[in-house]
Amino acid sequence: MVENAEGTLMHAAVENQVEGIDGDCGGVCSCATCHVHIDPAWADKVGPATEAEEGMLELEDDVAPTSRLGCQVKLTPELDGVVVRVVGR
């Protein structure tokens, strides 16, 4: 669990040493080392993947309808409590 996070989901995970989130590209959507599955109950609030994300996710295993790259999910007050699953590597 990460509390009081700001920025993007990926940055919050890296700063809090969440296992499985590497963020190798630094958050510019050019890798998928921050691939997560958004809990279905939160999917609408988080929103869909962008075209750039979809392109990166096409190269990944274990892609689901709620797959997102954490670097592209901006943490907002509306996402307080968001639940995600880190995709195993």
Backbone atoms as SQL, in Angstrom:
CREATE TABLE atoms (id INTEGER PRIMARY KEY, chain TEXT, resi INTEGER, resn TEXT, atom TEXT, x REAL, y REAL, z REAL);
INSERT INTO atoms VALUES
  (1, 'A', 1, 'MET', 'N', 0.850, -1.174, 0.000),
  (2, 'A', 1, 'MET', 'CA', 0.000, 0.000, 0.000),
  (3, 'A', 1, 'MET', 'C', 0.896, 1.238, 0.000),
  (4, 'A', 2, 'VAL', 'N', 0.532, 2.189, -0.821),
  (5, 'A', 2, 'VAL', 'CA', 1.241, 3.464, -0.897),
  (6, 'A', 2, 'VAL', 'C', 0.248, 4.544, -0.489),
  (7, 'A', 3, 'GLU', 'N', 0.672, 5.402, 0.421),
  (8, 'A', 3, 'GLU', 'CA', -0.205, 6.474, 0.881),
  (9, 'A', 3, 'GLU', 'C', 0.377, 7.839, 0.522),
  (10, 'A', 4, 'ASN', 'N', -0.516, 8.813, 0.370),
  (11, 'A', 4, 'ASN', 'CA', -0.132, 10.204, 0.105),
  (12, 'A', 4, 'ASN', 'C', 0.751, 10.343, -1.127),
  (13, 'A', 5, 'ALA', 'N', 0.445, 9.590, -2.158),
  (14, 'A', 5, 'ALA', 'CA', 1.248, 9.611, -3.381),
  (15, 'A', 5, 'ALA', 'C', 0.827, 10.756, -4.287),
  (16, 'A', 6, 'GLU', 'N', 1.793, 11.268, -5.031),
  (17, 'A', 6, 'GLU', 'CA', 1.548, 12.323, -6.000),
  (18, 'A', 6, 'GLU', 'C', 2.230, 11.955, -7.301),
  (19, 'A', 7, 'GLY', 'N', 1.879, 12.663, -8.362),
  (20, 'A', 7, 'GLY', 'CA', 2.498, 12.405, -9.659),
  (21, 'A', 7, 'GLY', 'C', 1.770, 11.303, -10.398),
  (22, 'A', 8, 'THR', 'N', 2.539, 10.355, -10.894),
  (23, 'A', 8, 'THR', 'CA', 1.938, 9.226, -11.602),
  (24, 'A', 8, 'THR', 'C', 2.006, 7.978, -10.738),
  (25, 'A', 9, 'LEU', 'N', 1.225, 7.018, -11.116),
  (26, 'A', 9, 'LEU', 'CA', 1.222, 5.730, -10.424),
  (27, 'A', 9, 'LEU', 'C', 2.619, 5.117, -10.440),
  (28, 'A', 10, 'MET', 'N', 3.307, 5.200, -11.573),
  (29, 'A', 10, 'MET', 'CA', 4.653, 4.641, -11.687),
  (30, 'A', 10, 'MET', 'C', 5.622, 5.339, -10.749),
  (31, 'A', 11, 'HIS', 'N', 5.614, 6.669, -10.729),
  (32, 'A', 11, 'HIS', 'CA', 6.524, 7.402, -9.853),
  (33, 'A', 11, 'HIS', 'C', 6.263, 7.069, -8.390),
  (34, 'A', 12, 'ALA', 'N', 5.009, 6.998, -8.000),
  (35, 'A', 12, 'ALA', 'CA', 4.677, 6.651, -6.614),
  (36, 'A', 12, 'ALA', 'C', 5.182, 5.249, -6.271),
  (37, 'A', 13, 'ALA', 'N', 5.028, 4.317, -7.206),
  (38, 'A', 13, 'ALA', 'CA', 5.478, 2.947, -6.961),
  (39, 'A', 13, 'ALA', 'C', 6.998, 2.872, -6.851),
  (40, 'A', 14, 'VAL', 'N', 7.711, 3.552, -7.736),
  (41, 'A', 14, 'VAL', 'CA', 9.179, 3.536, -7.703),
  (42, 'A', 14, 'VAL', 'C', 9.681, 4.186, -6.419),
  (43, 'A', 15, 'GLU', 'N', 9.121, 5.331, -6.067),
  (44, 'A', 15, 'GLU', 'CA', 9.534, 6.035, -4.851),
  (45, 'A', 15, 'GLU', 'C', 9.299, 5.208, -3.595),
  (46, 'A', 16, 'ASN', 'N', 8.291, 4.343, -3.642),
  (47, 'A', 16, 'ASN', 'CA', 7.955, 3.518, -2.486),
  (48, 'A', 16, 'ASN', 'C', 8.427, 2.075, -2.632),
  (49, 'A', 17, 'GLN', 'N', 9.298, 1.843, -3.601),
  (50, 'A', 17, 'GLN', 'CA', 9.934, 0.543, -3.827),
  (51, 'A', 17, 'GLN', 'C', 8.925, -0.608, -3.944),
  (52, 'A', 18, 'VAL', 'N', 7.880, -0.374, -4.722),
  (53, 'A', 18, 'VAL', 'CA', 6.888, -1.413, -4.978),
  (54, 'A', 18, 'VAL', 'C', 7.524, -2.440, -5.901),
  (55, 'A', 19, 'GLU', 'N', 7.598, -3.667, -5.438),
  (56, 'A', 19, 'GLU', 'CA', 8.229, -4.737, -6.212),
  (57, 'A', 19, 'GLU', 'C', 7.464, -4.986, -7.506),
  (58, 'A', 20, 'GLY', 'N', 8.207, -5.074, -8.609),
  (59, 'A', 20, 'GLY', 'CA', 7.609, -5.348, -9.907),
  (60, 'A', 20, 'GLY', 'C', 7.390, -4.116, -10.756),
  (61, 'A', 21, 'ILE', 'N', 7.600, -2.932, -10.192),
  (62, 'A', 21, 'ILE', 'CA', 7.479, -1.689, -10.951),
  (63, 'A', 21, 'ILE', 'C', 8.876, -1.083, -11.058),
  (64, 'A', 22, 'ASP', 'N', 9.430, -1.118, -12.268),
  (65, 'A', 22, 'ASP', 'CA', 10.789, -0.621, -12.468),
  (66, 'A', 22, 'ASP', 'C', 10.819, 0.793, -13.036),
  (67, 'A', 23, 'GLY', 'N', 9.943, 1.094, -13.960),
  (68, 'A', 23, 'GLY', 'CA', 9.932, 2.425, -14.567),
  (69, 'A', 23, 'GLY', 'C', 11.221, 2.730, -15.305),
  (70, 'A', 24, 'ASP', 'N', 11.712, 1.778, -16.069),
  (71, 'A', 24, 'ASP', 'CA', 13.005, 1.911, -16.745),
  (72, 'A', 24, 'ASP', 'C', 13.110, 3.137, -17.650),
  (73, 'A', 25, 'CYS', 'N', 12.028, 3.523, -18.302),
  (74, 'A', 25, 'CYS', 'CA', 12.103, 4.654, -19.240),
  (75, 'A', 25, 'CYS', 'C', 11.912, 5.998, -18.543),
  (76, 'A', 26, 'GLY', 'N', 11.669, 5.977, -17.254),
  (77, 'A', 26, 'GLY', 'CA', 11.502, 7.228, -16.519),
  (78, 'A', 26, 'GLY', 'C', 10.125, 7.851, -16.654),
  (79, 'A', 27, 'GLY', 'N', 9.215, 7.138, -17.273),
  (80, 'A', 27, 'GLY', 'CA', 7.845, 7.638, -17.356),
  (81, 'A', 27, 'GLY', 'C', 7.460, 8.258, -18.671),
  (82, 'A', 28, 'VAL', 'N', 8.169, 7.913, -19.750),
  (83, 'A', 28, 'VAL', 'CA', 7.852, 8.513, -21.042),
  (84, 'A', 28, 'VAL', 'C', 7.135, 7.552, -21.995),
  (85, 'A', 29, 'CYS', 'N', 6.574, 6.496, -21.450),
  (86, 'A', 29, 'CYS', 'CA', 5.756, 5.554, -22.227),
  (87, 'A', 29, 'CYS', 'C', 6.556, 4.878, -23.340),
  (88, 'A', 30, 'SER', 'N', 7.813, 4.515, -23.041),
  (89, 'A', 30, 'SER', 'CA', 8.610, 3.832, -24.059),
  (90, 'A', 30, 'SER', 'C', 9.090, 2.465, -23.593),
  (91, 'A', 31, 'CYS', 'N', 8.507, 1.965, -22.530),
  (92, 'A', 31, 'CYS', 'CA', 8.754, 0.595, -22.074),
  (93, 'A', 31, 'CYS', 'C', 7.466, 0.152, -21.385),
  (94, 'A', 32, 'ALA', 'N', 7.444, -0.996, -20.847),
  (95, 'A', 32, 'ALA', 'CA', 6.242, -1.436, -20.133),
  (96, 'A', 32, 'ALA', 'C', 6.606, -2.014, -18.778),
  (97, 'A', 33, 'THR', 'N', 7.659, -1.464, -18.173),
  (98, 'A', 33, 'THR', 'CA', 8.098, -1.980, -16.880),
  (99, 'A', 33, 'THR', 'C', 7.271, -1.429, -15.726),
  (100, 'A', 34, 'CYS', 'N', 6.169, -0.770, -16.046),
  (101, 'A', 34, 'CYS', 'CA', 5.229, -0.304, -15.027),
  (102, 'A', 34, 'CYS', 'C', 3.813, -0.792, -15.354),
  (103, 'A', 35, 'HIS', 'N', 3.728, -1.903, -16.075),
  (104, 'A', 35, 'HIS', 'CA', 2.445, -2.484, -16.476),
  (105, 'A', 35, 'HIS', 'C', 1.680, -2.944, -15.238),
  (106, 'A', 36, 'VAL', 'N', 0.455, -2.472, -15.116),
  (107, 'A', 36, 'VAL', 'CA', -0.422, -2.871, -14.018),
  (108, 'A', 36, 'VAL', 'C', -1.807, -3.190, -14.566),
  (109, 'A', 37, 'HIS', 'N', -2.559, -3.911, -13.757),
  (110, 'A', 37, 'HIS', 'CA', -3.979, -4.125, -14.032),
  (111, 'A', 37, 'HIS', 'C', -4.757, -3.280, -13.030),
  (112, 'A', 38, 'ILE', 'N', -5.588, -2.426, -13.530),
  (113, 'A', 38, 'ILE', 'CA', -6.443, -1.600, -12.684),
  (114, 'A', 38, 'ILE', 'C', -7.602, -2.474, -12.219),
  (115, 'A', 39, 'ASP', 'N', -7.929, -2.404, -10.944),
  (116, 'A', 39, 'ASP', 'CA', -9.080, -3.136, -10.434),
  (117, 'A', 39, 'ASP', 'C', -10.305, -2.713, -11.240),
  (118, 'A', 40, 'PRO', 'N', -11.118, -3.680, -11.682),
  (119, 'A', 40, 'PRO', 'CA', -12.283, -3.334, -12.513),
  (120, 'A', 40, 'PRO', 'C', -13.199, -2.272, -11.902),
  (121, 'A', 41, 'ALA', 'N', -13.293, -2.231, -10.593),
  (122, 'A', 41, 'ALA', 'CA', -14.147, -1.231, -9.946),
  (123, 'A', 41, 'ALA', 'C', -13.621, 0.189, -10.155),
  (124, 'A', 42, 'TRP', 'N', -12.345, 0.322, -10.499),
  (125, 'A', 42, 'TRP', 'CA', -11.712, 1.627, -10.693),
  (126, 'A', 42, 'TRP', 'C', -11.457, 1.954, -12.161),
  (127, 'A', 43, 'ALA', 'N', -11.697, 1.029, -13.050),
  (128, 'A', 43, 'ALA', 'CA', -11.325, 1.193, -14.457),
  (129, 'A', 43, 'ALA', 'C', -11.940, 2.441, -15.092),
  (130, 'A', 44, 'ASP', 'N', -13.194, 2.717, -14.847),
  (131, 'A', 44, 'ASP', 'CA', -13.833, 3.884, -15.449),
  (132, 'A', 44, 'ASP', 'C', -13.224, 5.189, -14.941),
  (133, 'A', 45, 'LYS', 'N', -12.908, 5.250, -13.643),
  (134, 'A', 45, 'LYS', 'CA', -12.308, 6.464, -13.083),
  (135, 'A', 45, 'LYS', 'C', -10.895, 6.685, -13.623),
  (136, 'A', 46, 'VAL', 'N', -10.153, 5.610, -13.807),
  (137, 'A', 46, 'VAL', 'CA', -8.789, 5.727, -14.322),
  (138, 'A', 46, 'VAL', 'C', -8.810, 6.065, -15.802),
  (139, 'A', 47, 'GLY', 'N', -9.734, 5.473, -16.522),
  (140, 'A', 47, 'GLY', 'CA', -9.858, 5.723, -17.953),
  (141, 'A', 47, 'GLY', 'C', -9.082, 4.715, -18.783),
  (142, 'A', 48, 'PRO', 'N', -9.294, 4.748, -20.093),
  (143, 'A', 48, 'PRO', 'CA', -8.658, 3.773, -20.981),
  (144, 'A', 48, 'PRO', 'C', -7.213, 4.139, -21.306),
  (145, 'A', 49, 'ALA', 'N', -6.500, 3.159, -21.802),
  (146, 'A', 49, 'ALA', 'CA', -5.121, 3.374, -22.257),
  (147, 'A', 49, 'ALA', 'C', -5.122, 4.252, -23.503),
  (148, 'A', 50, 'THR', 'N', -4.076, 5.039, -23.644),
  (149, 'A', 50, 'THR', 'CA', -3.903, 5.859, -24.843),
  (150, 'A', 50, 'THR', 'C', -3.385, 4.968, -25.981),
  (151, 'A', 51, 'GLU', 'N', -3.350, 5.509, -27.182),
  (152, 'A', 51, 'GLU', 'CA', -2.810, 4.738, -28.316),
  (153, 'A', 51, 'GLU', 'C', -1.355, 4.362, -28.079),
  (154, 'A', 52, 'ALA', 'N', -0.575, 5.281, -27.530),
  (155, 'A', 52, 'ALA', 'CA', 0.838, 4.990, -27.253),
  (156, 'A', 52, 'ALA', 'C', 0.964, 3.841, -26.251),
  (157, 'A', 53, 'GLU', 'N', 0.139, 3.871, -25.214),
  (158, 'A', 53, 'GLU', 'CA', 0.147, 2.776, -24.237),
  (159, 'A', 53, 'GLU', 'C', -0.231, 1.453, -24.895),
  (160, 'A', 54, 'GLU', 'N', -1.277, 1.485, -25.688),
  (161, 'A', 54, 'GLU', 'CA', -1.718, 0.262, -26.349),
  (162, 'A', 54, 'GLU', 'C', -0.603, -0.331, -27.191),
  (163, 'A', 55, 'GLY', 'N', 0.171, 0.520, -27.856),
  (164, 'A', 55, 'GLY', 'CA', 1.295, 0.050, -28.656),
  (165, 'A', 55, 'GLY', 'C', 2.335, -0.659, -27.806),
  (166, 'A', 56, 'MET', 'N', 2.629, -0.113, -26.645),
  (167, 'A', 56, 'MET', 'CA', 3.599, -0.748, -25.740),
  (168, 'A', 56, 'MET', 'C', 3.020, -2.022, -25.138),
  (169, 'A', 57, 'LEU', 'N', 1.752, -1.994, -24.797),
  (170, 'A', 57, 'LEU', 'CA', 1.127, -3.159, -24.179),
  (171, 'A', 57, 'LEU', 'C', 1.015, -4.337, -25.147),
  (172, 'A', 58, 'GLU', 'N', 0.971, -4.058, -26.446),
  (173, 'A', 58, 'GLU', 'CA', 0.912, -5.137, -27.434),
  (174, 'A', 58, 'GLU', 'C', 2.131, -6.055, -27.337),
  (175, 'A', 59, 'LEU', 'N', 3.225, -5.540, -26.802),
  (176, 'A', 59, 'LEU', 'CA', 4.461, -6.317, -26.682),
  (177, 'A', 59, 'LEU', 'C', 4.533, -7.097, -25.374),
  (178, 'A', 60, 'GLU', 'N', 3.550, -6.942, -24.526),
  (179, 'A', 60, 'GLU', 'CA', 3.553, -7.549, -23.198),
  (180, 'A', 60, 'GLU', 'C', 2.718, -8.818, -23.121),
  (181, 'A', 61, 'ASP', 'N', 3.088, -9.671, -22.187),
  (182, 'A', 61, 'ASP', 'CA', 2.264, -10.816, -21.823),
  (183, 'A', 61, 'ASP', 'C', 1.272, -10.362, -20.755),
  (184, 'A', 62, 'ASP', 'N', 0.268, -11.148, -20.525),
  (185, 'A', 62, 'ASP', 'CA', -0.693, -10.918, -19.444),
  (186, 'A', 62, 'ASP', 'C', -1.411, -9.577, -19.557),
  (187, 'A', 63, 'VAL', 'N', -1.714, -9.172, -20.782),
  (188, 'A', 63, 'VAL', 'CA', -2.486, -7.948, -20.995),
  (189, 'A', 63, 'VAL', 'C', -3.956, -8.260, -20.761),
  (190, 'A', 64, 'ALA', 'N', -4.619, -7.361, -20.063),
  (191, 'A', 64, 'ALA', 'CA', -6.034, -7.520, -19.730),
  (192, 'A', 64, 'ALA', 'C', -6.786, -6.265, -20.180),
  (193, 'A', 65, 'PRO', 'N', -8.098, -6.329, -20.196),
  (194, 'A', 65, 'PRO', 'CA', -8.868, -5.134, -20.576),
  (195, 'A', 65, 'PRO', 'C', -8.584, -3.919, -19.687),
  (196, 'A', 66, 'THR', 'N', -8.135, -4.150, -18.470),
  (197, 'A', 66, 'THR', 'CA', -7.850, -3.039, -17.559),
  (198, 'A', 66, 'THR', 'C', -6.348, -2.769, -17.438),
  (199, 'A', 67, 'SER', 'N', -5.549, -3.265, -18.384),
  (200, 'A', 67, 'SER', 'CA', -4.108, -2.997, -18.367),
  (201, 'A', 67, 'SER', 'C', -3.833, -1.528, -18.624),
  (202, 'A', 68, 'ARG', 'N', -2.893, -0.993, -17.878),
  (203, 'A', 68, 'ARG', 'CA', -2.422, 0.378, -18.078),
  (204, 'A', 68, 'ARG', 'C', -0.938, 0.409, -17.769),
  (205, 'A', 69, 'LEU', 'N', -0.269, 1.405, -18.284),
  (206, 'A', 69, 'LEU', 'CA', 1.103, 1.687, -17.891),
  (207, 'A', 69, 'LEU', 'C', 1.018, 2.707, -16.766),
  (208, 'A', 70, 'GLY', 'N', 1.619, 2.370, -15.652),
  (209, 'A', 70, 'GLY', 'CA', 1.539, 3.237, -14.484),
  (210, 'A', 70, 'GLY', 'C', 2.058, 4.638, -14.730),
  (211, 'A', 71, 'CYS', 'N', 2.999, 4.781, -15.669),
  (212, 'A', 71, 'CYS', 'CA', 3.551, 6.103, -15.966),
  (213, 'A', 71, 'CYS', 'C', 2.534, 7.013, -16.633),
  (214, 'A', 72, 'GLN', 'N', 1.457, 6.453, -17.127),
  (215, 'A', 72, 'GLN', 'CA', 0.436, 7.240, -17.821),
  (216, 'A', 72, 'GLN', 'C', -0.807, 7.475, -16.974),
  (217, 'A', 73, 'VAL', 'N', -0.782, 6.976, -15.733),
  (218, 'A', 73, 'VAL', 'CA', -1.917, 7.165, -14.831),
  (219, 'A', 73, 'VAL', 'C', -1.553, 8.264, -13.834),
  (220, 'A', 74, 'LYS', 'N', -2.103, 9.444, -14.057),
  (221, 'A', 74, 'LYS', 'CA', -1.844, 10.575, -13.159),
  (222, 'A', 74, 'LYS', 'C', -2.720, 10.424, -11.922),
  (223, 'A', 75, 'LEU', 'N', -2.077, 10.493, -10.767),
  (224, 'A', 75, 'LEU', 'CA', -2.810, 10.368, -9.513),
  (225, 'A', 75, 'LEU', 'C', -3.522, 11.685, -9.205),
  (226, 'A', 76, 'THR', 'N', -4.821, 11.593, -9.053),
  (227, 'A', 76, 'THR', 'CA', -5.667, 12.751, -8.764),
  (228, 'A', 76, 'THR', 'C', -6.466, 12.444, -7.504),
  (229, 'A', 77, 'PRO', 'N', -7.071, 13.455, -6.902),
  (230, 'A', 77, 'PRO', 'CA', -7.907, 13.184, -5.724),
  (231, 'A', 77, 'PRO', 'C', -9.015, 12.163, -6.014),
  (232, 'A', 78, 'GLU', 'N', -9.507, 12.134, -7.252),
  (233, 'A', 78, 'GLU', 'CA', -10.564, 11.175, -7.609),
  (234, 'A', 78, 'GLU', 'C', -10.062, 9.733, -7.568),
  (235, 'A', 79, 'LEU', 'N', -8.754, 9.559, -7.641),
  (236, 'A', 79, 'LEU', 'CA', -8.187, 8.205, -7.616),
  (237, 'A', 79, 'LEU', 'C', -7.686, 7.802, -6.233),
  (238, 'A', 80, 'ASP', 'N', -8.018, 8.581, -5.214),
  (239, 'A', 80, 'ASP', 'CA', -7.639, 8.230, -3.857),
  (240, 'A', 80, 'ASP', 'C', -8.240, 6.869, -3.506),
  (241, 'A', 81, 'GLY', 'N', -7.397, 5.910, -3.196),
  (242, 'A', 81, 'GLY', 'CA', -7.854, 4.560, -2.871),
  (243, 'A', 81, 'GLY', 'C', -7.810, 3.592, -4.038),
  (244, 'A', 82, 'VAL', 'N', -7.329, 4.033, -5.203),
  (245, 'A', 82, 'VAL', 'CA', -7.303, 3.179, -6.386),
  (246, 'A', 82, 'VAL', 'C', -6.579, 1.868, -6.079),
  (247, 'A', 83, 'VAL', 'N', -7.099, 0.805, -6.639),
  (248, 'A', 83, 'VAL', 'CA', -6.534, -0.529, -6.418),
  (249, 'A', 83, 'VAL', 'C', -5.983, -1.033, -7.748),
  (250, 'A', 84, 'VAL', 'N', -4.712, -1.433, -7.725),
  (251, 'A', 84, 'VAL', 'CA', -4.075, -1.992, -8.908),
  (252, 'A', 84, 'VAL', 'C', -3.347, -3.273, -8.534),
  (253, 'A', 85, 'ARG', 'N', -3.129, -4.115, -9.535),
  (254, 'A', 85, 'ARG', 'CA', -2.332, -5.329, -9.356),
  (255, 'A', 85, 'ARG', 'C', -1.108, -5.207, -10.231),
  (256, 'A', 86, 'VAL', 'N', 0.052, -5.391, -9.622),
  (257, 'A', 86, 'VAL', 'CA', 1.295, -5.369, -10.379),
  (258, 'A', 86, 'VAL', 'C', 1.360, -6.653, -11.193),
  (259, 'A', 87, 'VAL', 'N', 1.651, -6.501, -12.475),
  (260, 'A', 87, 'VAL', 'CA', 1.738, -7.659, -13.352),
  (261, 'A', 87, 'VAL', 'C', 3.090, -8.333, -13.104),
  (262, 'A', 88, 'GLY', 'N', 3.052, -9.637, -12.834),
  (263, 'A', 88, 'GLY', 'CA', 4.275, -10.371, -12.529),
  (264, 'A', 88, 'GLY', 'C', 5.238, -10.409, -13.682),
  (265, 'A', 89, 'ARG', 'N', 6.480, -10.362, -13.384),
  (266, 'A', 89, 'ARG', 'CA', 7.531, -10.402, -14.393),
  (267, 'A', 89, 'ARG', 'C', 8.243, -11.721, -14.301);
